[in-house]
Amino acid sequence: MASSLASFTAHNLADVRDIISAAIADNTRLDVCATGTKKALGHAGDFDAVLDVTKMAGVIDYQPEELILTLRAGTPLADVETLLTNANQMLAFDPPDFGKLLGGGDAGTIGGVMVANLSGPRRLTVGAARDFMLGFEAVSGRGELFKSGGKVVKNVTGYDLSKLICGSFGTLAVVDEITLKTLPRPETSLSLLFPADDMAQATSMIADIFATPHEPGSAAILPHNIAKDARIDMNAPMIIVVRLEGIAVSVNDRAMHLLNANATGEKLDHGKSKKLWQKIRDVDLLAGMPADVWKISCPPSIAAGFLDKLRQQVAFDFYSDWAGGLIWLSGVSDKNFGGAVRSALGQDGFAMLMRDVGDSKAHVSPFQPLATSMFELHKRVKAAFDPKSVLNFGRMHDGI
């Protein structure tokens, strides 16, 4: 984590409290980070020093039989996945690894995943990262230690601050101890591929598939050029990818019924399916392009219309996850592309600039601009947790 700023290393929340208290007294604005793999997300911020929480790592308690994992925020995500795999369990929200996309390698931490609320393809059916955080301990921007939630699934009382902390990008508090809900890893999985003429037909077909009793878990839409790069050989403008997971007998039976209902479908076996969904999750399908990358969240019903409007203004590559509700866009880095994205989307969704290879952030906010009422609400929340703005000031929005 290279930086020309003064750096303070915290080993525990007592250290964090002392560093934040000193920052409040000195009006020092802190850049809170661990390995720095997600520093490219959001604004560069306005900082006087770095609060390094890399040392706040390690597993505190793991009870596989109870599906509960308590660990420290600086624990490498790779270590968490190894631990859970050995116990035949997983984080069901499918946390992505943006190392290839953002250039940070595979050094990301579980804390970074949670405070950015990063969720993968299974988010469509199981929920987001924030839905799996049972509790946490943190220090606010006031220098005060606080806890929320607990270490059992039913122990949720008072305000569910996990929902607020997840997605706050470290602007409200510095998190250490995190308790997560785990789930058993499926015995096997496979994917079904279906051709579609365009985005509108693809989203409609996926809706029909999800209306069946065959329990699809994930659904993506790949344009032909993206599918070809992913080594999918199907001659169609759009290729629908549907993932089925569970015990082998059930998965094969459900796949048979869906293929019988659509004779144009094809099956992708477990190994190939696993590799494809990892590429979809981690945005590897666009990461190699020398271009900006945008993350668009919108209702699947408007995805086709949004892409049609955008195509009238600029050229781009894309693919979609979450049955059309998440669109990954790749386009030229200039002052016009971001404006075109926001114009085409309007108020129907959220657009976030994930990777800026040029100077796009000089012309457009990386986070979705807030309406006046929402901006005032964000200011009030920030003031409640961090009245002196010592934590990641300006990371998400100017002035807060």
Stockholm file with secondary structure:
# STOCKHOLM 1.0

chainA/1-400         MASSLASFTAHNLADVRDIISAAIADNTRLDVCATGTKKALGHAGDFDAVLDVTKMAGVIDYQPEELILTLRAGTPLADVETLLTNANQMLAFDPPDFGKLLGGGDAGTIGGVMVANLSGPRRLTVGAARDFMLGFEAVSGRGELFKSGGKVVKNVTGYDLSKLICGSFGTLAVVDEITLKTLPRPETSLSLLFPADDMAQATSMIADIFATPHEPGSAAILPHNIAKDARIDMNAPMIIVVRLEGIAVSVNDRAMHLLNANATGEKLDHGKSKKLWQKIRDVDLLAGMPADVWKISCPPSIAAGFLDKLRQQVAFDFYSDWAGGLIWLSGVSDKNFGGAVRSALGQDGFAMLMRDVGDSKAHVSPFQPLATSMFELHKRVKAAFDPKSVLNFGRMHDGI
#=GR chainA/1-400 SS CCCSSEEEECSSHHHHHHHHHHHHHHTCCEEEESSCTTTTSSCCCCCSEEEECTTSCCEEEEEGGGTEEEEETTSBHHHHHHHHHHTTEECTTCCCCCHHHHTCTTCCBHHHHHHTTCCCTTHHHHCCGGGGEEEEEEEETTSCEEEEECSSTTCCCSCCTHHHHTTSTTSSEEEEEEEEECEECCSEEEEEEEEESSHHHHHHHHHHHHTSSSCCCEEEEEEHHHHHHTTCCCCSSEEEEEEEEESHHHHHHHHHHHHHHCTTCEEECHHHHHHHHHHHHHTHHHHTSSSEEEEEECCHHHHHHHHHHHHTTCCCEEEEEGGGTEEEEEECCSTTHHHHHHHHHTTSSEEEEEECSSSGGGTSCSSCCCCHHHHHHHHHHHHHHCTTCCBSTTSSSTTC
#=GC SS_cons         CCCSSEEEECSSHHHHHHHHHHHHHHTCCEEEESSCTTTTSSCCCCCSEEEECTTSCCEEEEEGGGTEEEEETTSBHHHHHHHHHHTTEECTTCCCCCHHHHTCTTCCBHHHHHHTTCCCTTHHHHCCGGGGEEEEEEEETTSCEEEEECSSTTCCCSCCTHHHHTTSTTSSEEEEEEEEECEECCSEEEEEEEEESSHHHHHHHHHHHHTSSSCCCEEEEEEHHHHHHTTCCCCSSEEEEEEEEESHHHHHHHHHHHHHHCTTCEEECHHHHHHHHHHHHHTHHHHTSSSEEEEEECCHHHHHHHHHHHHTTCCCEEEEEGGGTEEEEEECCSTTHHHHHHHHHTTSSEEEEEECSSSGGGTSCSSCCCCHHHHHHHHHHHHHHCTTCCBSTTSSSTTC
//
